[in-house]
Amino acid sequence: MSVIRHRTTRRNILGGLALAGAASALPSSAFAGPRASTRRRLALQDAASTSFMNWDAMEGTVTEAAILAYQEQSGNPVEIIPTPGTGTDYETKVRTMLAGGTVPDIIRTNDDFVRFYSSKEQFTDLQPLIERDGISPDDFYEPIWNFAKQPTGKYTAVSLGNQPRLIYYNVDMFNEAGIPLPPKDWSSEGWTWDDFVEIAKALTVEGERWGALIYDDTGCEQTFSVNNGLADGIYSEDGTQFLLAEPQGVEAIQWLADLTLKHKVQPERGLVTEANSGNNLFIQQRVGMIFRTMGTRNYFRRNGADFNWDVAPPPAKADHKTEGSLICYAIPTAAKNPEGAWELLKFLAGADGSKIFADGGEFVPAFKGSAETITAEGGENPASMELFATAMDHNTNVHFTEYTENARNVYRPQLDLVWTGESTAEEVLTGVRQEIEEILSGAF
Amino acid sequence: MHRQQDALADGKSQMIVDTGPARRAWAPPRLSRQARRDIEGWLFILPVAIGVLAFYVGPILVSLYTSFTNSDGLTKRDWVGLFNYDRLLTRDAAFRETLLHTLYYVAGHIPLTMGLALALALLCHRQMPGVTLFRTAYFLPVVTNVVAISLVWSFFFAPDRGPLNWLIGAFGADGPSWLSSTTWAMPAIIIVSVWFGVGYPMVILLAGLQGIPEVYYEAAKVDGASAWWRFRAITIPLLTPTLFFLTITQFISSFQVFGIIYVMTSGGPANSTEVYIHQLYKHAFQFSRMGYASAMAWILFLIIGVISVLQWKLQKYWVHYD
C-alpha cells in the first residue's frame, strides 16, 4: 500500500508548471573557459589527425581542394568539422566550443574578431613557430601579414589572403543601354560617384530592375567613407573614436541611402535583407551593378550568372580604395593538435596552397607571386580578374580593437533607419556617437 | 574498547561491546519500514533527480553566481556584486526598450492566440465531416520546425513578390515592406507566432470543451437559453480552469520568444523587434557579457514569477473549478 504524503491538486500542478516555466528562462551559463588541466589533457589525445572548421560548406570548394592536396603531400589526415553557416550561428558555435574546451585544431575566424579573441588569449601565439621554421614575413603582402600581429607582439592568426570588394556589373545590360563600360583599371575617369549615379539611373527600369546595389554589403561603410575623404574610415587608428559620425562619413552613408531614397536606382531595404538576396537579384539580371567581395565571384559562377559580367573598382571620389575581407584562420589555445594544425596552415599559406587558392579565384593570397596568376581564363567571367590582385594596392582595413565588434552591434542596426529613410545619416550617426565611443573606451 | 549505540526497529537501544576491528563482523543497519520505503522511493526517482540536479539545478545555481560576476564566457569571472543588476535597472536604455518590445509582443500574441484558439476549438468541437483533418491541420505547425516556418513566412512577407502583398495588391492597395519596416516588423512576427502557436491551446481547449457535461446544455435548452447564452453561461465559466492554465503558460512562453525573431529579423530593423531573450542572447554570445546576460535571465525569472503569482492570486475572481 502506497503512502501519499502530499495531496496532488490541479493547483499544485499548475503552480509547479508556472515555476518550471519561469525557471526555464534561466540560461545554463556555466562558462568560465576550460581549465588549463583540461587543455593539457586534450592536447594529449588524438595527436594524429588535424581537425579543421570552416564557416562555409567545404564540398567542392577551393579550400577543400587545398586540404586534399595537403593530405596527399603530407600523409597527415584532416578532419573537417561540420558548421552551421556564416554569421552569428558560426560565432555562437565558436564561442561555445572555446568556452567548453572542445574547439577544433584550426578554426576560420572573422577578421573582425581576431583582436578580441587574442585579447582573451584564446588563440595560440604563432610567433615562436614562425621563428622556429624560418618563415620570412617578406614573402607575404605586408598589410595582410601584419594584420594578425597584436599590440602585445604576439602573432595569433594566419591571414591566407584577402578578398577585395569590387563592383560586379552586367556587361550585357550596359551594352543594351548604350553606356560605356566602367574602367578596367583604377582610373577615376568617367567613374566618380556622380558618374556612378548617372550610370545607375540609365540602367534602371522602373518596376523591373535597378541600376546598382551597394548598401547591403557590410564593407560599404569603410570603403565609401574612406573614398569620401575620411582617411581612417569608421574608427580612428587607435580605435577609440567613431569617425563615421564625422561629416565625410555622414555624407558617404547618406549618399548610399539616397541611391534608394532619392535616385531610386537601388532596391529598397526589404528586398535585400535575406542571405544572398542581393546576389540573386544580380544573377536574375534585376540589378546592373553590385558591390561584393572576390568570394562572390564563385557564387555567381556556381549559381547560373550565365550572361556577360565583369568587375570594376568602386567609383572614386576624394580617394580610391576598397575594403577587403581577410581570410583568417587561427589555432585555438585549446587545440588538441597544435603542431599538426601549424603544418596545415603553413601549407595553405605557402607557395603550394596559395597557388591552389589563386587558381581557384577564391581570394588574393598573402603569399607574394601567387597573385600574379589571378587572371581570367578562356573568356570566363569576369574578364578583368586581375583587378582583384591590383586591389591590394588600394586596400583599406577597419581599425579593429577588442571593442569594435560591440560598437558595430550597436550602430549598425541604427543604420536601418537611414536605409529606410526614417532618419538621416546625420541624426543617426551623431546620435549614437557618444554611446559608441564609450563602448570603444572599454567602459561598461 | 569501543562502544556503539544502535537504533533498533522497535525503537529500543542496547549497548554493543566492540572487541576490536579485526573481529567485528559487518551487518547492514536495520531500518524502520518507513525508512526503507523512503529509500526505495528515492532510488526510483534517482535517475531523474540526478538529471534535474546536473542539468537544471546546477546550471541555475551557476547562472545565479555568474550574474554577480563580470564573466565573459571565456576567461575571467571576477565578483562584481550587484553591478550587473544595478546597470540593467538604472542605466541600460536597451534593457527597458527590449522589455517594452517584449510586452508589445506579449500583448499582441496572447489575446490573438487565445481568441483564435477558442474559435478553432469551438469549430472543431462540432460533429462535422472532416473535422479530424482540420484538427490535425491546425496542430501541424506546432510540431513543425520553427526555423522552417520562419523562412517560409519570410518569403510570404517579401515586399515585391511575396504572396501576402500580392493578395493586398489584388484589393488595390500597396502592402508594406513587412520585415524591414519598424512599424510592421513586430506585427509580422506576431502574425507568424499566432499561426505557429495556435494549435496547442486549441487542442487543450478542445479537451476542455469535451469535458463539459452535455446535461448542462440540455437543461439550458429546456429553459429556453439561446446559443449565445449557453456559451456565456456554461461554456466560458467551465472553460476558465483551462483558460487559466493556458494564460499562464502562454505568458511564460511569450516572454521567452526567440526563434522566430532570430531567424526572421534578428531584432531589426533598427532594433524594433529586439525582444528580451534576443537581447540576452546577444549579450551572452555576441558581446561576451555572460555575467550581464545571467543577470538579465534572473530579472526575467523574477518578472515572470511575480506576474505568475499575480495571476494565481487573481484567479479567484474569474476561474470556476466546479
Interface residues (C-beta under 8 A of the other chain):
Chain A: V3 R10 L14 G15 L17 A18 L19 G21 A22 A23 S24 A25 L26 P27 S28 S29 A30 F31 A32 G33 T88 E91 T92 R95 T96 L98 A99 F116 K120 E121 Q122 E268 R269 G270 L271 T273 E274 E405 N406 N409 P413 Q414 D416 L417 T420 E422 F444
Chain B: R37 F55 Y56 G58 P59 I60 V62 S63 T66 S71 D72 G73 L74 T75 R77 R87 S154 A158 P159 D160 S177 W178 L179 S180 S181 T182 P241 F244 F245 I248 T249 I252 S253 F255 Q256 S266 G267 G268 P269 A270 N271 E274 I277 L280 K282 A284 F285 Q286 F287 S288 R289 M290 A293 S294 A297 W298 L300 F301 I304 G305 S308 W312 Y321
